[in-house]
Amino acid sequence: MSFEVASTSRQGSVVPFTRIEGPDAWVAADFPELEKEMLHLTPEQIAELDAAVDKVIASGKPLQEVSLADFELPTLSLPLIDLGQQAQHGRGWSLLRGVPVQRYSRQQQLTAWWILGLHWGRAVPQNAKGHLIGHIKDLGRDPADPNTRLYGTNAAQPWHNDGPADLVGLLCLSDGAEGGESGWSSSVSVHNEILRTAPHLAHVLADSWFFDRKGEVPAGKKPFFEIPVFNYHKGYLSVNYSDNYYHLSQRHAEVPRLGPDHHAAMALFNQLASSPELSLRHILQPGDVQLLSNHTCLHYRGAFRDSPEHTRHLLRLWVSPPNDRPLPEVYSEIMGGSVVPGKRGGIFIQNADHNPIPLEAE
């Protein structure tokens, strides 16, 4: 069977198996100086954030109940909203620098992060404990354990997107002694290159793939589910990819075996995502924020080493904006049972933790 790549299209009017143009189909050469792509907080904006943090903490409200109505950021709110729009509807990623995390207490750090995240949408649970803010830190967990999620280790995290949310945000509190490079690439550009170089594999990636739940299984569900990598729906391409989870699904007897085309597709996908032509690399500094679309961006983290003086610690948000793209019903398995914008996203397990925003990593 032969496959021909037709003319180009754009998000909102994507024709399946066509090359996609637009701001989310970027390459590394489009951004030669990442410093210029960041929103740098001004002293005035930092003072506004300080005041908002103090006001929220003084209110005594549980952080998960705090809304945009509970504070004011006169000159910072609109730039923050713009960052979210850029990640959702533009190139798929945004960067911010200058959150004063090093002079904040842990409670102030969490509060500042919650305040920022409210400008992008609703926070959704990130794990079986129901955590709305996640701590990304090496807890000494075994990366070889099939139920270990790698954010609790110092191992490299391969190229993936965080499927159960529209947006993923990271705030760096402190960096490690060595390593921990952050990388991201356009999954739309990866799609385009696969169409150009191996169009038959694009069709493999648009077929069903089996995704492991890593032991976080909602009531009444199987420990795996089906979802394609390339999802064409109502004029949009949304990409969901994590080869780690496809390989893990093979432990279940009910799951069909991965074949040569699956392995070839994953190898090419990883090669393209990590290539210098398509990927951007950056070491997050304390106070840096990275915000990514999980539908148009992939990301990875390099292995790292901590020391007594330098412990890598990030805070994570999974965010469901009210106005994100339509998703096919197959996403309901990874999106907490819904595909409705603003209501979808998260991991929901019975008997989740009653402390959704822990002070420290658990």
Secondary structure, DSSP 4 states (H G I P E B T S, - for coil): -----EEEEETTSPPTTEEEESTTS--GGG-S-GGGGEEEPPHHHHHHHHHHHHHHHHHT--GGG--GGG---TTTHHHHHHHHHHHHHSSSEEEEE---GGGS-HHHHHHHHHHHHHTT-EE---STT--SSEEEE-----TTSTT--GGGSSSPEEEE--TTSSEEEEEEEE--SEE--EEEEEHHHHHHHHHHH-HHHHHHHTS--EEE-TT---TT--SEEE--SEEEETTEEEE--BHHHHHHHTTSTTSPPP-HHHHHHHHHHHHHHHSTTTEEEE-PPTT-EEEEETTTEEEEE--EE--SS---EEEEEEEE-TT-----GGGGGTTTT--STTT------TT--S-SS-SS--
